Amino acid sequence: MAADLSPSTMRLALLSPIHGQSIDHIARQLENYRVFLAPFELRHYFHVSLESHPDLQSELTAFAEREGHSIVFTQRQQPTWRVCTAYALCELIKTALADQHIHDKVLIHTDTDLLVSGKAKDQLQNHRIGCGNNFFKFSNVRWKWTEKAKADRRVQRFTQEMLDGDVSKLRSGRVCGAFMPWPVFQLFGVLYNHYFKDDYFKKKPQRVWPVTEIAIPSILHFLEGQDAVFQRPLIDVPKEKKVPRKAIDRLLQKGDQFGLKKIGRDTDSEAFQHLMHLQAQAAEEA
């Protein structure tokens, strides 16, 4: 079902775990999102990792006030790992739900992605949900996290209580750039925190795996119905370690994803410079 909002009325909540020793990459991302999503009303919710520079939050607050960005930080900081920011999402959900701001849609992403096209607005406008959407099979030996996923008692409990014990109803897929309407997010957030806000990873960090890649699509399918069709997440994750310029060209050609993860890591790369050119063009047109 397509949303019937005009672009000027889209109020978007953006949830992101952030990490760093400086605010440079986050400042670039705030400007990038502002340009490509204009005239959307953006409100960014941030969870700062425990390993970040102690001044990151205060410096980012000052930057946002100076440049007119609307940002909110979680009150609590939780442990995060490179492969998993599940506890950060718990805090982001709690913070967004407790905020008095009204939103139309929610976008979940990371601090390493950047948008490459203003068509991201059309995608958010015209489609209800975007999220990884594959059937998850416990027999999948090619996915290196399968055994840890099978052993995770929280997934077991969710399957038992919400999916009638039917593991064939579990879904999996990329979730960076997942989006959903605010009323769906309200239900999703309550379920996610009910099943995944605990000490399972904290007690034994060797258990860590990217649990959100099953939790988010599975909860959304439970809420929307097993036959629901989702769009792809807004953000693509390039296979290459160093993102080439052609990754942007491929994305624009395909037209179903409008941002790239990892591209902001190397500001000297040809891909990043090309993106800055596209962003400058978009800013000029706006």
KABELZI-V70451 format. One record per backbone hydrogen bond with DSSP energy under -1.0 kcal/mol. NH is the residue of the N-H (numbers start at 1). CO is the residue of the C=O. If there is no record, write none. Layout:
# KABELZI-V70451
[[NH/CO] [NH/CO]]
This chain:
# KABELZI-V70451
[[9/6] [10/7] [12/41] [13/105] [14/43] [15/107] [16/45] [18/47] [27/23] [28/24] [29/25] [30/26] [31/27] [32/28] [33/29] [34/30] [35/31] [36/32] [37/33] [40/37] [41/10] [43/12] [44/70] [45/14] [46/72] [47/16] [49/18] [52/49] [53/20] [56/53] [59/55] [60/56] [61/57] [62/58] [63/59] [64/60] [65/61] [66/62] [67/63] [68/64] [69/64] [72/44] [74/46] [81/84] [89/85] [90/86] [91/87] [92/88] [93/89] [94/90] [95/91] [96/92] [97/93] [98/94] [104/11] [105/11] [106/180] [107/13] [108/178] [109/15] [114/260] [116/258] [120/117] [121/118] [123/119] [124/120] [125/121] [126/122] [127/123] [130/179] [131/231] [132/174] [134/172] [136/170] [140/137] [141/139] [146/143] [149/145] [150/146] [151/147] [156/152] [157/153] [158/154] [159/155] [160/156] [161/157] [162/158] [163/159] [165/159] [166/163] [167/165] [169/166] [170/167] [172/134] [173/213] [177/108] [178/175] [179/130] [180/106] [182/104] [185/181] [186/182] [187/183] [188/184] [189/185] [190/186] [191/187] [192/188] [193/189] [194/190] [195/191] [196/192] [197/193] [198/196] [203/199] [207/204] [208/205] [211/209] [213/210] [214/211] [215/211] [216/212] [218/214] [219/215] [220/216] [221/217] [222/218] [223/219] [224/220] [225/221] [228/225] [231/129] [234/177] [236/259] [247/244] [248/245] [249/245] [250/246] [251/247] [252/248] [253/249] [254/250] [255/251] [258/234] [260/114] [261/236] [264/112] [265/262] [269/266] [273/269] [274/270] [275/271] [276/272] [277/273] [278/274] [279/275] [280/276] [281/277] [282/278] [283/279] [284/280] [285/281] [286/282]]
